[in-house]
């Protein structure tokens, strides 16, 4: 009896799957057949008249720089050009900012102080504790340690994280700070 009961259960399960299959096909609509639209003919490209230029007749614009400046050389900006413009403006009667028509323009030295001769560009520390300062000026760059001298005779007496202290030949202490 046991064998017959298993067969009966298997047959009922198979008939259940078959009934589900058929009922699903009756419930769902048939798939629609898609139609492919025929391709449109492409419009011809517009005819644009192109001028024919011989490459020998074409000349490139002049691209030479206005001034020959070497970007690898540190130099100070010329102060004389600004002073000459201020004098020319005063002679022409042009009033600049901070002036009144009756006042004389200030001298170029009072308007713009001279930049310091030496500037600190950076400070580096080696693994063994030595500190080196990168100082620029007079169109040159120097790597200086304690006790080293600059070309004008000033000597480095102190280097810290914020700047460099130099002693000038006249004996005064000048502190050069990082920008």
Buried (B, 14 or more C-beta within 10 A) or exposed (E): EEEEEEEEEEEEEEEEEEEEEEEEEEEEEEEEEEEEEEEEEEEEEEEEEEEEEEEEEEEEEEEEEEEEEEEEEBEBEEBEEEBEEBEEBBEEEEEEEEBEEEEEBEEBEEBEEEEEBBBBBEBEEEEEEEBBBBBBBBEEEBEBEBEBBBEEEBBBEBBEEEBBBBBBEEEEEEEBEBE
